[in-house]
């Protein structure tokens, strides 16, 4: 019988642990978000993660592979086709994507934009892959002058709409993005439509607000979250989890767009009495630092998370288990600014967990869901293998 009543999954968004076996298909050979960042900044200082076994996952200057480690550790291999946040999170919850979401390295074709204009009554500017901050500098003033929303994409499967909140009110922006989501189906079924509102009066002070909203595709199969809710368990999401799963498979959510508030939501849910799952996404590694090629900021965010760990650990109950993972990489030291095809780190700890267990290289991100399902005696996913028996202390 499982000794575990609650599972806490913390996704360090974009914190990869080395090039995946098929990284060459994605142009990501040599990517290692953790190792390369550590080298770029002269070493990381992560004492709490180090004690748990973080240094065993991939070589990182400043983080030693201590023995005995207090946690279990390994790496997860991505097997779904694609390297975006939706694909990664879905795989963590047991969903395999055979066909990757479409990407648009040359912008969206005329039929997409003409239909968008027909549905919204708005002509657009932009229509190219771009950094979210750079495209505001380039086209923000034209948007203010014309009222035309800025449509852009990236190396990921996204249809992003940027608009000034005083030019297009936020609720209208959400309506526009919902129309786009409903429109983008079939061969143009992008992983996410994203509302990217901003404020400011000049290119130098344009700033994206916290009113971002994501509109993902809905997972084609039941996720581990769905099975938990169906079984009467509680499932709480913090950060962007609600956006990434379209609000499905959740009994409560603490939506936010920054690491600090996502952790605060996690702490709030840890103080509640329930059986089930807390699923937290920490977005800043990806959104703020990885995409902007800022290894120092990326390293600082890792160190801030490390400093938050003791408070998380202090709130844990004897029947809690924590899994720290990622959804993809976004190596801030490589020339490009896109996501990178990488292993996910895997660190597992809590009172029920045997320390010092090397879980090796796992076959899928979905091993997380397989383990979760075994904990709660629910159906195993079609992909993934549980590591519960390797890590759990005997009753």
Buried (B, 14 or more C-beta within 10 A) or exposed (E): EBBBBBBBBBBBBBBBBBBBEBBEEBEBEEBBBBBBBBBBBEEBBBBBBBBBBBBBBBBBBBBEBBEEBBBBBBBBBBBBBBBBBBBBBBBBBBBBBEEBBBBBEEBBEEEBBEBBEEEBEBBBBBBBBBBBBEBBEBBBBEBBEEEBBBBBBBBBBBBBBBBBBEBBEBEBBBBBBBBBBEBBEEEBEBBBBBBBBBEBEEEEEBEBBEBBBBBBBEBEEBBBBBBBBEEEBBBBBBBBBBBBBBBBBBBBBBBBBBBEBBBBBBBBBBEEEBBBBBBBBBBBBBBBBBBBBBBEBBBBBBBBBBEBBEEBBEBBEEBBBBBBBBBBBBBBBBEBBBBBBBBBBBBBBBEBBEBBBEBEBBBBBBBBBBBBBBBBEBEBBEBBBBBBEBBBEEE
